[in-house]
Amino acid sequence: MATLNPFLPSIKQNPLQIQRGSSVSLPRRTQLFTRAAASISVSWEEQIPPNAVRRKRDPSWRGGFSLGVDLGLSRTGVALSKGFSIRPLTVLELRGQKLELRLLDIAEKQEVDEFIIGIPKSSEGKETEQSNKVRSVAGRFAVRAAERGWRVYLQDEHGTSAEALDHMIAKGLGRSAREGRVDAYAAVKVLERYFSHSGKGIELVVPKQVELQNKLRQGPPKDVDFFPDN
């Protein structure tokens, strides 16, 4: 499972491996080089822009919605972004395939087309042992999501749990209420960071299968409510 930064160019095999003695003319080679350079200059961001990027380019853009996911050892917080509204959605006490299927079900009902999964890093921005576990889960989940044309991104979540707790205290939520909902509020903070940074710093999780990569580029079927002319 490959994890690519959508702000870096996608790497393709060099088509200019011309055998010795080839009769291809110099102008023809120049044309091939120009086309190849153009093909590798298109970043994943340009091919399939994250919703945060689309919103920055066009504040009036109305399209797919985003699901924030705060993965935990026993509980997973989920938050939803629709337009400029971000709210805690639920806390799932599921793991493995059951968790993946439940997230897909939520996405289907909420018209989500991208998942923003928080990845824990140190205060210096370095990967941790838990980071590897999250990457593994995200990699498997990205395959299921790509089958539907949905994208999976990784967003640095360092400090979001503490931010979520402070937010809940400020809202006047008691200890019992906080214990059951802090994971969902942490997912809210993951989404807030993603949109406040306009998607910069996130990583697109790309399946190795070429057919799934093509499905990501095509995206999910367009909603006729947003695109009535198609």
Long-range contacts (C-beta under 8 A, 24 or more apart in sequence): 1-135, 1-139, 1-140, 1-142, 1-143, 1-205, 1-206, 1-207, 1-208, 2-205, 2-206, 2-207, 2-208, 3-135, 3-138, 3-139, 3-154, 3-203, 3-204, 3-205, 3-206, 4-44, 4-203, 4-204, 4-205, 4-206, 5-44, 5-202, 5-203, 5-204, 6-43, 6-44, 6-45, 6-48, 6-50, 6-153, 6-199, 6-202, 6-203, 6-204, 7-43, 7-44, 7-45, 7-200, 8-43, 8-44, 9-40, 9-41, 9-42, 9-43, 10-40, 10-42, 10-43, 10-44, 10-47, 11-40, 12-36, 12-39, 12-40, 44-204, 44-206, 45-199, 47-217, 48-151, 48-204, 48-216, 48-217, 48-219, 50-114, 50-151, 50-153, 50-194, 50-199, 50-202, 50-204, 51-81, 51-113, 51-114, 51-199, 52-194, 52-195, 52-197, 52-198, 52-199, 53-198, 53-199, 55-195, 55-198, 56-198, 56-199, 62-226, 63-113, 63-226, 64-111, 64-112, 64-113, 64-114, 64-220, 64-223, 65-110, 65-111, 65-112, 65-113, 66-112, 66-113, 66-114, 66-115, 66-116, 66-191, 66-194, 67-103, 67-106, 67-107, 67-110, 67-112, 67-114, 67-115, 67-116, 68-116, 68-118, 68-187, 68-188, 68-190, 68-191, 68-194, 69-103, 69-115, 69-116, 69-117, 69-118, 69-187, 69-190, 70-118, 70-157, 70-160, 70-161, 70-183, 70-184, 70-186, 70-187, 70-190, 71-117, 71-118, 71-134, 71-137, 72-183, 75-183, 76-183, 77-182, 77-183, 77-184, 77-185, 77-186, 77-187, 78-103, 78-106, 78-184, 78-187, 79-184, 79-185, 79-187, 79-188, 79-190, 79-191, 80-110, 80-112, 81-191, 81-195, 82-110, 86-188, 86-191, 86-192, 86-195, 87-188, 88-181, 88-184, 88-185, 88-187, 88-188, 89-184, 89-187, 90-184, 91-180, 91-181, 91-183, 91-184, 100-140, 100-141, 100-144, 103-141, 104-144, 104-145, 104-148, 107-145, 107-150, 111-223, 112-150, 113-149, 113-150, 113-151, 113-219, 113-220, 114-150, 114-151, 114-152, 114-153, 115-141, 115-145, 115-150, 115-151, 115-152, 115-153, 116-153, 116-155, 116-190, 116-191, 116-194, 116-202, 117-141, 117-152, 117-153, 117-154, 117-155, 117-190, 118-154, 118-155, 118-156, 118-157, 118-160, 118-186, 118-187, 118-190, 119-154, 119-155, 119-156, 119-157, 119-203, 120-157, 120-158, 121-156, 121-157, 121-158, 122-158, 123-158, 123-159, 125-156, 125-158, 138-205, 139-205, 142-205, 142-206, 142-207, 143-207, 143-209, 143-212, 146-207, 146-212, 146-213, 146-215, 146-216, 147-212, 147-215, 148-215, 148-220, 149-215, 149-216, 149-218, 149-219, 149-220, 149-221, 150-220, 151-204, 151-216, 152-204, 152-205, 153-194, 153-199, 153-202, 153-203, 153-204, 153-205, 154-202, 154-203, 154-205, 155-190, 155-193, 155-194, 155-201, 155-202, 156-193, 156-201, 157-186, 157-189, 157-190, 157-193, 160-186, 160-189, 160-190, 160-193, 161-186, 161-189, 163-189, 164-188, 164-189
